[in-house]
């Protein structure tokens, strides 16, 4: 596993995870429990949620996607928007979970 982003908060971590997954890159968020259980964790290095990719051969592409995100550039994505199967909230393509009810996107890994 390779860490590609130390996120500022949970939402950013999951958003970037969704960007990667939309491009077929296996990614997961780790360390998100630390941010809410340790006072001041957001300013302690290594205590913020991080996005990790699972396959080393996807590293270069993942780093390119993260760099584009950090520069505020649009992503080249063929992914489509989706509707939450539980609450029917419309969601943009990068999101892996519904922001309203927390339901995972159908077919997403996590």
PEDALIN-V717931 format. One record per residue. N is the residue number from 0. RES is the residue in one letter. SS is DSSP state (H for helix, E for strand, L for the rest). PHI is phi in radians with two decimals (none if undefined). OMEGA is omega in degrees with one decimal (999 if undefined). Layout:
n = <N,N>
res = <RES,RES>
ss = <SS,SS>
phi = <PHI,PHI>
omega = <OMEGA,OMEGA>
//
This chain:
n = <0,1,2,3,4,5,6,7,8,9,10,11,12,13,14,15,16,17,18,19,20,21,22,23,24,25,26,27,28,29,30,31,32,33,34,35,36,37,38,39,40,41,42,43,44,45,46,47,48,49,50,51,52,53,54,55,56,57,58,59,60,61,62,63,64,65,66,67,68,69,70,71,72,73,74,75,76,77,78,79,80,81,82,83,84,85,86,87,88,89,90,91,92,93,94,95,96,97,98,99,100,101,102,103,104,105,106,107,108,109>
res = <X,X,X,X,X,X,X,X,X,X,X,X,X,X,X,X,X,X,X,X,X,X,X,X,X,X,X,X,X,X,X,X,X,X,X,X,X,X,X,X,X,X,X,X,X,X,X,X,X,X,X,X,X,X,X,X,X,X,X,X,X,X,X,X,X,X,X,X,X,X,X,X,X,X,X,X,X,X,X,X,X,X,X,X,X,X,X,X,X,X,X,X,X,X,X,X,X,X,X,X,X,X,X,X,X,X,X,X,X,X>
ss = <L,E,E,E,E,E,L,L,L,H,H,H,H,H,H,H,H,H,H,H,H,H,L,L,L,L,E,E,E,E,L,H,H,H,H,H,H,L,L,L,H,H,H,L,L,L,L,L,L,E,E,E,E,L,L,H,H,H,H,H,H,H,H,H,H,H,H,H,H,H,H,L,L,L,L,L,L,L,L,L,L,E,E,L,L,L,L,L,L,E,E,L,L,L,L,L,E,L,L,L,L,L,L,E,L,L,L,L,L,L>
phi = <none,-2.28,-1.36,-2.00,-2.78,-1.67,-1.42,-1.38,-2.84,-1.00,-1.05,-1.12,-1.03,-1.26,-1.11,-1.15,-0.98,-1.12,-1.04,-1.17,-1.12,-1.10,-1.72,1.42,-1.73,-1.25,-2.43,-2.54,-1.75,-2.25,1.45,-1.21,-1.22,-1.12,-1.10,-1.71,-1.85,-2.05,-1.06,1.35,-1.06,-1.10,-1.83,-1.63,-0.96,1.47,-1.85,-1.57,-1.09,-2.27,-1.80,-2.11,-1.77,-1.63,-2.09,-1.08,-1.21,-1.68,-1.05,-1.07,-1.13,-1.09,-1.12,-1.14,-1.11,-1.11,-1.10,-1.10,-1.05,-1.16,-1.48,1.36,-1.54,-1.16,-1.59,-1.50,-2.27,-1.70,-1.20,-2.03,-1.11,-2.51,-2.02,-1.08,-1.24,-1.61,-1.92,1.17,-1.25,-1.30,-2.32,-1.27,-0.94,-1.19,-1.28,-1.65,-2.39,-1.19,-1.23,-1.49,-2.09,1.50,-1.17,-1.23,-1.08,-0.97,1.49,-1.49,-1.61,2.17>
omega = <-178.4,177.5,-179.9,179.9,164.9,-175.4,177.1,-177.8,-177.3,-176.3,179.3,-179.8,-178.5,176.0,-179.7,174.9,178.5,176.2,-179.4,-178.6,177.7,178.1,177.3,-179.4,179.3,-176.8,174.7,178.0,177.4,175.5,-177.1,178.7,-179.1,-176.7,-176.9,-177.0,-178.7,179.9,179.7,-176.0,-177.4,-179.6,179.8,178.7,178.4,-177.7,178.6,176.1,-179.0,176.4,-178.7,172.5,-171.8,-176.6,-175.4,-179.4,177.8,-173.5,-176.4,179.6,179.0,179.7,176.8,179.3,179.5,179.4,177.3,178.0,-177.3,176.9,-179.7,-179.9,178.8,178.5,172.3,-174.3,173.9,179.8,-178.1,174.3,-178.5,178.8,179.4,-179.8,-177.9,-175.0,176.4,176.0,174.3,-176.3,176.7,-174.2,-174.6,-174.8,179.2,179.2,176.9,-179.3,-175.9,-174.9,176.5,179.8,179.0,175.5,176.8,179.0,178.0,-178.2,174.5,999>
//
